[in-house]
Amino acid sequence: MRLTFLHTAVIGFVSLAAGNVQAQASSTGQAQTSTQTSAPPRAGNARATDAPPTLEQMQRAVSRLRGGRIQRPPSYEALTPEQKSYVNGILSGPRGDISGPLSVMLVSPGLGDVTQRAMAFARFSGRDGFSSVTPKYSELGILMVARLWTSEYVWNAHHRYAVSVGLPAEVVEAIRVGKRPASMDKDVEAVYNFVNEFLRTKKVSDATFQTAKAVLGGDRGVVDLTGTMGLYQISSMMVVLDQTPLAEGTKPLLPPLD
């Protein structure tokens, strides 16, 4: 897979998705309603409670930030009012911490705020008011984008969760080493082909589109997955730009692509 440039349409989706999260919109008839009502495993950084964050929690979250080339604030007290509002917005949502790409955007809290809300829409797929795409398929798209950008941070944040929500470990391993999985169930193959064709050729054939649409629950599912792919290109680009370090003791997992 080769690097692909983000189109300006991604930014438009960011704003639309952010509004969707705020509105907590109900799923349409085309959405995968059965997956919305079930409770999938929590994503790695999901909060166990919906209570507003305390001052202590926000201070602790900022103190744990691990920076790369983009400057991070030394403490919560050093934040500007806009940055404090951004931190509060992150921790008032479904996340339990400030992840790598979101910490990069602390230097631009306006961009960060609209992006973090849209990224939450994608990250917590399957919940009411978030992406209609089943987490298994959403995580497949995210991992393929992370592999495209050789984004160690995003890969490490998602590969175990992807397996926990039903993506076969053999499929994850094949993506990790840059190969097409040798064997896939038809539903996974349909989504894999859609994502791979879109990222590789910058277009999608009618046949690939229709097959993916049938698996993803209709037009909304295809649009939600495409938005997830675009948003995680933003995420991957931010941590690649920053050279965001992995957690202590975590080893890089992505070999160079040919």
Secondary structure by P-SEA (a helix, b strand, c coil): ccbbbbcaaaaaaaaaaaaaaaacccccccccccccccccccccccccccccccaaaaaaaaaacccccbbbbcccccccaaaaaaaaaaaacccccccaaaaaacccaaaaaaaaaaaaaaaaccccccccccaaaaaaaaaaaaaaaccaaaaaacaaaaaaacccaaaaaaaaaccccccccaaaaaaaaaaaaaaacccccaaaaaaaaaaaccaaaaaaaaaaaaaaaaaaaaaaaacccccccccccccccc
